[in-house]
Amino acid sequence: MGHDKLRKFAENDTFSCLVQASSRELLANGYEHLADHPIKGHWRQDKFSSCSPECPLVLELGCGKGEYTVAMSERRADEAFVGVY
């Protein structure tokens, strides 16, 4: 794995709002075990505790570093945003 990729993974670990599987999880015996990730079933309460259960969820795919997603969330505070890069 390239050094820049490792640096980016390390930087990602500093963001409290980011959820990522560890490289060990990703590289070990396929992906089936990720179906039982610890956040499964309660991620909305953990990550969007300030939103009501009726709060719309917006999924932004291919968000890169998330600047656009962050800007949208600042303008539309009544919605919960998830960015997947």
C-alpha positions as CSV (number, residue, x, y, z in Angstrom):
1,M,0.0,0.0,0.0
2,G,1.4,3.4,-0.9
3,H,2.6,5.8,1.7
4,D,0.1,8.5,0.8
5,K,-2.7,6.0,1.2
6,L,-1.5,5.1,4.7
7,R,-1.2,8.8,5.5
8,K,-4.8,9.4,4.4
9,F,-6.0,6.4,6.5
10,A,-4.2,7.9,9.5
11,E,-5.7,11.3,8.8
12,N,-9.2,9.8,8.5
13,D,-8.8,8.3,12.0
14,T,-8.7,11.8,13.4
15,F,-12.2,12.7,12.2
16,S,-14.9,11.9,14.8
17,C,-17.6,11.9,12.2
18,L,-15.9,9.4,9.9
19,V,-16.6,5.6,10.1
20,Q,-14.1,3.4,8.2
21,A,-13.2,-0.2,8.5
22,S,-9.6,-0.8,9.5
23,S,-7.2,-2.1,6.8
24,R,-6.9,-5.3,8.8
25,E,-10.7,-5.8,8.6
26,L,-10.7,-5.1,4.9
27,L,-7.8,-7.4,4.1
28,A,-8.8,-10.4,6.2
29,N,-10.7,-13.2,4.6
30,G,-13.0,-11.3,2.3
31,Y,-15.8,-8.9,3.3
32,E,-18.5,-11.1,4.7
33,H,-17.4,-10.4,8.3
34,L,-18.1,-6.6,7.8
35,A,-21.8,-7.4,7.7
36,D,-21.7,-7.5,11.5
37,H,-19.8,-4.2,12.0
38,P,-20.2,-2.8,15.6
39,I,-22.1,0.2,14.3
40,K,-24.7,-1.9,12.5
41,G,-28.3,-1.2,13.7
42,H,-27.5,1.9,15.7
43,W,-25.4,4.2,13.5
44,R,-28.2,6.8,13.2
45,Q,-28.3,7.3,16.9
46,D,-24.5,7.3,17.2
47,K,-23.8,9.7,14.4
48,F,-27.0,11.8,14.1
49,S,-28.1,12.0,17.7
50,S,-29.0,15.7,17.3
51,C,-31.5,14.9,14.5
52,S,-35.0,13.6,15.1
53,P,-35.9,10.1,13.8
54,E,-38.0,11.8,11.1
55,C,-35.0,13.8,9.8
56,P,-34.4,13.1,6.1
57,L,-31.2,11.2,5.4
58,V,-29.2,12.4,2.3
59,L,-26.6,10.0,0.9
60,E,-23.8,11.7,-1.1
61,L,-21.8,9.1,-3.2
62,G,-18.3,9.9,-4.4
63,C,-18.0,12.9,-2.0
64,G,-14.1,13.0,-2.2
65,K,-12.9,15.0,0.8
66,G,-16.5,16.1,1.6
67,E,-16.3,19.8,1.0
68,Y,-19.6,19.8,-1.1
69,T,-21.3,17.6,1.4
70,V,-20.3,19.8,4.3
71,A,-21.5,22.9,2.5
72,M,-24.9,21.2,1.7
73,S,-25.2,20.2,5.4
74,E,-24.6,23.8,6.5
75,R,-27.3,25.1,4.2
76,R,-29.8,22.3,5.0
77,A,-29.4,21.8,8.7
78,D,-32.7,20.0,9.0
79,E,-31.3,17.0,7.0
80,A,-28.7,14.4,8.0
81,F,-25.9,13.9,5.4
82,V,-23.7,10.8,4.8
83,G,-20.8,11.1,2.4
84,V,-19.3,8.0,0.9
85,Y,-16.0,8.4,-1.0
